[in-house]
């Protein structure tokens, strides 16, 4: 039997993931229903792609993307203005001892995915990948 239980390297805990996902669903619902009356958010279709939460569950960052990326700066500014109001609405939606303070950031993962896809479609990259793909299709190992 071991005397001490060393803590594993700090990573994202299951609780953080679960609370972040609950907050994401609740925030998406609130924004979809248009309960925030900020002029920058009027008639804006906003996708909440992810909510990351601190280990102590006291602060959360919501990554958002407006439809087609239109007026992204204005929408982020509007969400930041409404952060305290949205925190109050989230407190009613998600049963937590302490509702985390909210910050908002633009989700750039779509742009990164598009950039990687464009790099993979370049002729010199496709040429380098071509023989490996052909070998695996013939049934031989590509390694």
Residue frames as a rotation matrix with the C-alpha (Angstrom) as fourth column:
UNK 1
0.580 0.815 0.000 0.00
0.815 -0.580 0.000 0.00
0.000 0.000 -1.000 0.00
UNK 2
-0.249 -0.698 0.672 1.41
0.645 -0.637 -0.423 3.39
0.723 0.328 0.608 -0.91
UNK 3
-0.453 -0.023 -0.891 1.86
0.828 -0.381 -0.411 6.01
-0.330 -0.924 0.191 1.78
UNK 4
-0.355 0.290 -0.889 1.05
-0.153 -0.956 -0.251 9.02
-0.922 0.047 0.384 -0.37
UNK 5
0.261 0.495 0.828 -1.08
0.828 0.327 -0.456 9.43
-0.497 0.805 -0.325 -3.43
UNK 6
-0.712 -0.565 -0.417 0.78
0.281 -0.773 0.568 11.85
-0.643 0.287 0.710 -5.72
UNK 7
0.319 0.849 -0.420 -1.50
-0.076 -0.419 -0.905 14.12
-0.945 0.321 -0.069 -7.66
UNK 8
0.147 -0.239 0.960 -1.51
0.924 0.381 -0.046 13.58
-0.354 0.893 0.276 -11.41
UNK 9
-0.877 -0.478 0.056 -0.37
0.452 -0.778 0.437 16.36
-0.165 0.408 0.898 -13.71
UNK 10
-0.320 0.788 -0.526 -2.97
-0.004 -0.557 -0.831 19.10
-0.948 -0.263 0.181 -13.88
UNK 11
-0.947 0.181 0.267 -5.30
0.285 0.081 0.955 18.63
0.151 0.980 -0.128 -16.78
UNK 12
-0.478 0.859 0.183 -8.92
-0.772 -0.510 0.380 19.31
0.420 0.040 0.907 -17.41
UNK 13
-0.883 0.182 0.432 -11.05
-0.186 0.710 -0.679 17.35
-0.431 -0.680 -0.593 -14.98
UNK 14
-0.682 0.712 0.166 -14.27
0.666 0.512 0.542 15.55
0.300 0.481 -0.824 -15.82
UNK 15
0.041 0.705 -0.708 -16.12
0.845 -0.403 -0.352 18.03
-0.534 -0.584 -0.612 -13.60
UNK 16
-0.439 -0.266 -0.858 -14.71
-0.129 -0.927 0.354 20.99
-0.889 0.266 0.372 -15.56
UNK 17
-0.998 0.053 -0.037 -15.76
-0.026 0.191 0.981 19.37
0.059 0.980 -0.189 -18.83
UNK 18
-0.430 0.895 -0.122 -19.23
0.886 0.444 0.133 18.54
0.173 -0.051 -0.984 -17.55
UNK 19
0.073 0.427 -0.901 -19.85
0.595 -0.744 -0.305 22.01
-0.800 -0.514 -0.308 -16.08
UNK 20
-0.690 -0.399 -0.604 -18.45
-0.217 -0.682 0.698 23.67
-0.691 0.613 0.384 -19.21
UNK 21
-0.915 0.385 0.123 -20.81
0.289 0.411 0.864 21.65
0.282 0.826 -0.488 -21.41
UNK 22
-0.091 0.905 -0.416 -23.81
0.983 0.014 -0.183 22.49
-0.160 -0.425 -0.891 -19.18
UNK 23
-0.099 -0.017 -0.995 -22.91
0.204 -0.979 -0.003 26.18
-0.974 -0.204 0.100 -19.38
UNK 24
-0.942 -0.286 -0.173 -22.51
-0.115 -0.208 0.971 25.93
-0.314 0.935 0.164 -23.16
UNK 25
-0.605 0.781 0.156 -25.97
0.725 0.459 0.513 24.45
0.329 0.423 -0.844 -23.59
UNK 26
0.153 0.687 -0.711 -27.59
0.881 -0.420 -0.216 26.98
-0.447 -0.593 -0.670 -21.25
UNK 27
-0.348 -0.359 -0.866 -25.79
0.012 -0.925 0.379 29.94
-0.938 0.121 0.326 -22.84
UNK 28
-0.988 0.026 0.149 -26.76
0.151 0.126 0.980 28.75
0.007 0.992 -0.128 -26.33
UNK 29
-0.239 0.969 -0.062 -30.39
0.954 0.246 0.171 28.54
0.181 -0.018 -0.983 -25.24
UNK 30
0.133 0.248 -0.960 -30.31
0.592 -0.796 -0.124 32.02
-0.795 -0.552 -0.253 -23.70
UNK 31
-0.646 -0.457 -0.612 -28.74
-0.184 -0.685 0.705 33.57
-0.741 0.568 0.358 -26.81
UNK 32
-0.887 0.367 0.281 -31.08
0.428 0.421 0.800 31.67
0.175 0.829 -0.531 -29.14
UNK 33
0.021 0.958 -0.285 -34.12
0.999 -0.029 -0.024 32.97
-0.032 -0.284 -0.958 -27.24
UNK 34
-0.214 -0.185 0.959 -32.79
0.490 -0.870 -0.058 36.54
0.845 0.458 0.276 -27.52
UNK 35
0.594 0.481 -0.645 -33.09
0.781 -0.150 0.606 37.36
0.195 -0.864 -0.465 -23.82
UNK 36
-0.249 -0.739 -0.626 -30.14
0.715 -0.576 0.397 39.77
-0.654 -0.349 0.672 -23.98
UNK 37
0.684 0.720 0.120 -31.36
0.639 -0.511 -0.575 43.10
-0.353 0.469 -0.810 -25.33
UNK 38
-0.122 -0.808 -0.577 -28.03
0.140 -0.589 0.796 44.58
-0.983 0.016 0.185 -26.36
UNK 39
0.628 0.421 -0.654 -28.27
-0.505 -0.420 -0.754 46.30
-0.592 0.804 -0.051 -29.79
UNK 40
-0.282 -0.812 -0.511 -25.15
-0.953 0.174 0.250 44.51
-0.114 0.557 -0.822 -31.05
UNK 41
-0.905 -0.075 0.419 -26.83
-0.125 0.988 -0.095 41.17
-0.407 -0.139 -0.903 -30.35
UNK 42
0.051 0.988 -0.147 -30.21
-0.470 -0.106 -0.876 42.01
-0.881 0.114 0.458 -31.89
UNK 43
0.865 0.437 -0.246 -31.03
-0.430 0.393 -0.813 39.51
-0.258 0.809 0.528 -34.64
UNK 44
-0.089 -0.948 -0.306 -27.56
-0.973 0.148 -0.176 37.96
0.212 0.283 -0.935 -34.36
UNK 45
0.922 0.263 -0.285 -27.20
-0.232 0.963 0.140 34.21
0.312 -0.063 0.948 -34.73
UNK 46
0.067 -0.919 0.389 -24.40
-0.962 -0.163 -0.219 33.20
0.265 -0.360 -0.895 -32.36
UNK 47
0.663 0.025 -0.748 -22.94
0.003 0.999 0.037 29.74
0.749 -0.027 0.662 -31.96
UNK 48
0.447 -0.538 0.714 -21.32
-0.880 -0.121 0.460 28.89
-0.161 -0.834 -0.528 -28.63
UNK 49
0.393 -0.345 -0.853 -18.70
-0.489 0.707 -0.511 26.35
0.779 0.618 0.109 -29.67
UNK 50
-0.008 -0.456 -0.890 -17.04
0.634 0.686 -0.357 25.70
0.773 -0.567 0.283 -26.31
UNK 51
0.704 0.094 0.704 -16.98
-0.458 -0.698 0.551 26.89
0.543 -0.710 -0.448 -22.73
UNK 52
-0.099 -0.784 -0.613 -13.76
0.424 0.524 -0.739 26.36
0.900 -0.333 0.280 -20.81
UNK 53
0.829 0.442 0.342 -13.84
-0.155 -0.406 0.901 26.70
0.537 -0.800 -0.268 -17.06
UNK 54
-0.095 -0.903 0.420 -11.11
-0.766 -0.203 -0.610 27.26
0.635 -0.380 -0.672 -14.49
UNK 55
-0.550 -0.191 -0.813 -10.22
0.173 0.926 -0.334 24.45
0.817 -0.325 -0.477 -12.08
UNK 56
-0.952 0.202 -0.232 -11.92
0.205 -0.142 -0.968 26.27
-0.228 -0.969 0.094 -9.19
UNK 57
-0.333 0.863 0.379 -15.11
0.927 0.226 0.300 26.73
0.173 0.451 -0.875 -11.33
UNK 58
0.003 0.309 -0.951 -15.12
0.591 -0.767 -0.248 30.48
-0.807 -0.562 -0.185 -10.65
UNK 59
-0.064 -0.025 -0.998 -14.43
-0.600 -0.798 0.058 31.79
-0.797 0.603 0.036 -14.16
UNK 60
0.141 0.199 0.970 -15.44
0.590 0.770 -0.244 30.60
-0.795 0.607 -0.009 -17.58
UNK 61
-0.569 -0.298 -0.766 -14.53
-0.467 -0.650 0.599 31.60
-0.677 0.699 0.231 -21.12
UNK 62
0.380 0.754 0.535 -17.17
0.251 0.473 -0.845 31.10
-0.890 0.455 -0.010 -23.78
UNK 63
-0.797 -0.598 -0.088 -15.84
0.012 -0.162 0.987 30.72
-0.604 0.785 0.137 -27.32
UNK 64
0.260 0.966 -0.015 -18.41
0.206 -0.071 -0.976 32.04
-0.943 0.251 -0.217 -29.77
UNK 65
-0.877 -0.418 0.238 -18.78
0.317 -0.131 0.939 32.42
-0.362 0.899 0.247 -33.50
UNK 66
-0.118 0.849 -0.515 -21.39
-0.456 -0.507 -0.732 34.62
-0.882 0.148 0.447 -35.17
UNK 67
0.539 0.410 0.736 -23.10
0.430 0.617 -0.659 33.21
-0.724 0.672 0.157 -38.25
UNK 68
0.694 -0.357 0.625 -20.63
0.653 -0.052 -0.755 33.51
0.303 0.933 0.197 -41.15
UNK 69
-0.220 -0.867 -0.446 -18.32
0.970 -0.243 -0.006 35.51
-0.104 -0.434 0.895 -38.88
UNK 70
-0.018 0.288 0.957 -20.32
0.528 -0.811 0.254 38.68
0.849 0.510 -0.138 -39.57
UNK 71
0.367 0.147 0.919 -19.79
-0.412 -0.859 0.302 41.61
0.834 -0.490 -0.255 -37.17
UNK 72
0.304 -0.275 -0.912 -17.65
0.606 0.794 -0.037 39.46
0.735 -0.541 0.409 -34.89
UNK 73
-0.748 -0.664 0.012 -15.97
0.430 -0.498 -0.753 42.37
0.506 -0.558 0.658 -33.06
UNK 74
-0.469 0.662 0.585 -19.31
-0.648 -0.708 0.281 44.09
0.600 -0.247 0.761 -32.36
UNK 75
0.516 0.712 -0.475 -20.87
-0.232 0.650 0.723 40.87
0.824 -0.263 0.501 -31.11
UNK 76
-0.079 -0.623 -0.778 -17.96
0.759 0.468 -0.453 40.11
0.647 -0.626 0.436 -28.77
UNK 77
-0.893 -0.232 0.386 -18.19
-0.001 -0.856 -0.517 43.66
0.451 -0.461 0.764 -27.41
UNK 78
-0.071 0.961 0.266 -21.96
-0.715 -0.235 0.658 43.26
0.695 -0.143 0.704 -26.90
UNK 79
0.495 0.208 -0.844 -21.47
0.257 0.892 0.371 39.94
0.830 -0.401 0.388 -25.11
UNK 80
-0.537 -0.753 -0.379 -18.86
0.650 -0.083 -0.755 41.50
0.538 -0.652 0.534 -22.83
UNK 81
-0.716 0.351 0.603 -21.31
-0.478 -0.877 -0.057 44.29
0.509 -0.329 0.796 -21.97
UNK 82
0.314 0.949 -0.015 -23.99
-0.728 0.251 0.638 41.70
0.609 -0.190 0.770 -21.13
UNK 83
-0.429 -0.577 -0.695 -21.69
-0.100 0.795 -0.599 39.36
0.898 -0.187 -0.399 -19.18
UNK 84
-0.955 0.077 0.288 -23.13
-0.291 -0.039 -0.956 40.20
-0.062 -0.996 0.059 -15.74
UNK 85
-0.059 0.996 -0.072 -26.71
-0.966 -0.075 -0.246 39.89
-0.250 0.055 0.967 -17.02
UNK 86
0.249 0.089 -0.965 -25.91
-0.603 0.793 -0.083 36.58
0.758 0.603 0.251 -18.72
UNK 87
-0.806 -0.556 -0.204 -24.29
-0.146 0.519 -0.842 35.32
0.574 -0.649 -0.500 -15.50
UNK 88
-0.640 0.644 0.418 -27.58
-0.646 -0.157 -0.747 35.98
-0.415 -0.749 0.517 -13.68
UNK 89
0.353 0.779 -0.519 -29.55
-0.933 0.334 -0.134 34.10
0.069 0.531 0.844 -16.33
UNK 90
-0.128 -0.492 -0.861 -27.08
-0.370 0.829 -0.419 31.20
0.920 0.265 -0.289 -16.19
UNK 91
-0.898 -0.197 0.394 -27.48
-0.427 0.171 -0.888 31.06
0.108 -0.965 -0.237 -12.40
UNK 92
-0.063 0.962 0.265 -31.18
-0.844 0.090 -0.529 30.29
-0.533 -0.257 0.806 -12.93
UNK 93
0.542 0.279 -0.793 -30.50
-0.780 0.519 -0.350 27.72
0.313 0.808 0.499 -15.67
UNK 94
0.114 -0.632 -0.767 -27.56
0.018 0.773 -0.634 25.74
0.993 0.059 0.099 -14.26
UNK 95
0.938 0.305 0.162 -27.68
-0.153 -0.053 0.987 24.69
0.310 -0.951 -0.003 -10.59
UNK 96
0.035 -0.970 -0.239 -24.20
0.525 0.222 -0.822 25.48
0.850 -0.097 0.517 -9.25
UNK 97
0.254 -0.024 -0.967 -23.07
0.944 -0.211 0.253 26.69
-0.210 -0.977 -0.031 -5.83
UNK 98
-0.006 -0.314 -0.949 -21.29
0.014 -0.949 0.314 29.63
-1.000 -0.012 0.010 -7.49
UNK 99
0.849 0.276 0.451 -21.99
0.456 0.050 -0.889 30.73
-0.268 0.960 -0.083 -11.03
UNK 100
-0.119 -0.992 0.041 -18.69
0.875 -0.085 0.477 31.48
-0.470 0.092 0.878 -12.77
UNK 101
0.199 0.060 -0.978 -17.87
-0.230 -0.967 -0.106 34.92
-0.953 0.246 -0.179 -14.09
UNK 102
0.608 0.168 0.776 -18.05
0.630 0.492 -0.601 35.00
-0.482 0.854 0.194 -17.88
UNK 103
-0.171 -0.564 -0.808 -15.63
-0.427 -0.696 0.577 36.21
-0.888 0.444 -0.122 -20.49
UNK 104
0.786 0.521 0.332 -16.09
0.120 0.397 -0.910 35.86
-0.606 0.755 0.249 -24.22
UNK 105
-0.343 -0.892 -0.293 -13.64
-0.360 -0.164 0.919 35.13
-0.868 0.421 -0.265 -27.02
UNK 106
0.440 0.411 -0.799 -13.98
-0.883 0.037 -0.467 34.62
-0.162 0.911 0.379 -30.74
UNK 107
0.463 -0.239 0.853 -13.50
0.025 0.966 0.257 30.98
-0.886 -0.098 0.454 -31.75
UNK 108
0.183 -0.512 -0.839 -10.72
-0.920 -0.390 0.038 30.76
-0.347 0.765 -0.542 -34.31
UNK 109
-0.310 -0.336 0.889 -10.75
-0.172 0.940 0.295 26.97
-0.935 -0.061 -0.349 -34.67
UNK 110
0.672 0.598 0.437 -12.76
0.348 0.265 -0.899 27.19
-0.653 0.757 -0.030 -37.90
UNK 111
0.808 -0.442 -0.389 -10.13
-0.588 -0.635 -0.501 29.44
-0.025 0.634 -0.773 -39.47
UNK 112
-0.168 -0.913 0.372 -7.35
-0.838 0.331 0.433 27.10
-0.519 -0.239 -0.821 -38.30
UNK 113
0.015 0.256 0.967 -9.15
0.180 0.950 -0.254 24.07
-0.984 0.178 -0.032 -39.73
UNK 114
0.936 0.351 0.016 -9.62
0.104 -0.233 -0.967 25.88
-0.336 0.907 -0.255 -43.05
UNK 115
0.461 -0.848 -0.261 -5.93
-0.881 -0.473 -0.019 26.83
-0.108 0.238 -0.965 -43.11
UNK 116
-0.340 -0.572 0.747 -4.85
-0.488 0.786 0.380 23.23
-0.804 -0.236 -0.546 -42.43
UNK 117
0.408 0.572 0.712 -7.22
0.360 0.616 -0.701 21.96
-0.839 0.542 0.045 -45.10
UNK 118
0.946 -0.091 -0.310 -5.80
-0.306 -0.560 -0.769 24.43
-0.104 0.823 -0.558 -47.61
UNK 119
0.028 -0.997 0.070 -2.26
-0.941 -0.002 0.338 23.32
-0.337 -0.076 -0.938 -46.73
UNK 120
-0.251 -0.088 0.964 -3.16
-0.096 0.993 0.066 19.67
-0.963 -0.076 -0.258 -47.24
UNK 121
0.692 0.596 0.408 -4.67
0.370 0.192 -0.909 20.42
-0.620 0.780 -0.088 -50.65
UNK 122
0.424 -0.612 -0.667 -1.49
-0.737 -0.661 0.138 22.11
-0.526 0.434 -0.732 -51.92
UNK 123
0.811 -0.048 -0.583 0.09
-0.451 0.583 -0.676 20.18
0.372 0.811 0.451 -54.84
UNK 124
-0.185 -0.974 -0.132 3.45
-0.596 0.218 -0.772 19.64
0.781 -0.064 -0.621 -53.15
UNK 125
-0.483 0.100 0.870 1.79
-0.804 0.342 -0.486 18.18
-0.346 -0.934 -0.085 -50.05
UNK 126
0.635 0.766 0.099 -0.58
-0.629 0.587 -0.510 16.02
-0.449 0.262 0.854 -52.12
UNK 127
0.485 -0.552 -0.679 2.43
-0.554 0.407 -0.726 14.76
0.677 0.728 -0.109 -54.10
UNK 128
-0.580 -0.753 0.310 4.21
-0.696 0.261 -0.669 13.77
0.423 -0.604 -0.676 -50.87
UNK 129
-0.312 0.557 0.770 1.13
-0.694 0.419 -0.585 12.00
-0.649 -0.717 0.256 -49.56
UNK 130
0.335 0.553 -0.763 0.23
-0.942 0.226 -0.249 10.33
0.035 0.802 0.596 -52.87
UNK 131
-0.308 -0.488 -0.817 2.54
-0.504 0.812 -0.295 7.25
0.807 0.321 -0.495 -52.75
UNK 132
-0.960 -0.032 0.278 1.54
-0.267 0.400 -0.877 6.42
-0.083 -0.916 -0.393 -49.18
UNK 133
-0.108 0.993 0.051 -2.15
-0.745 -0.047 -0.665 6.56
-0.658 -0.110 0.745 -50.04
UNK 134
0.282 0.184 -0.942 -1.65
-0.883 0.432 -0.180 4.40
0.374 0.883 0.285 -53.15
UNK 135
-0.678 -0.608 -0.414 0.28
-0.386 0.773 -0.502 1.75
0.625 -0.181 -0.759 -51.17
UNK 136
-0.816 0.418 0.399 -2.40
-0.310 0.267 -0.913 1.47
-0.487 -0.869 -0.088 -48.50
UNK 137
0.192 0.911 -0.365 -5.11
-0.883 -0.002 -0.469 1.12
-0.428 0.412 0.804 -51.18
UNK 138
-0.005 -0.272 -0.962 -3.16
-0.739 0.649 -0.180 -1.82
0.674 0.710 -0.204 -52.72
UNK 139
0.884 0.386 -0.265 -3.37
-0.106 0.717 0.689 -3.62
0.456 -0.581 0.675 -49.41
UNK 140
0.044 -0.929 -0.369 0.27
0.700 0.292 -0.652 -3.12
0.713 -0.229 0.663 -48.52
UNK 141
0.480 0.056 -0.876 1.34
0.813 -0.404 0.420 -1.35
-0.331 -0.913 -0.239 -45.39
UNK 142
0.818 -0.094 0.567 2.19
0.260 -0.819 -0.512 2.32
0.512 0.566 -0.646 -45.99
UNK 143
0.865 -0.494 0.086 4.98
-0.311 -0.394 0.865 2.33
-0.394 -0.775 -0.494 -43.37
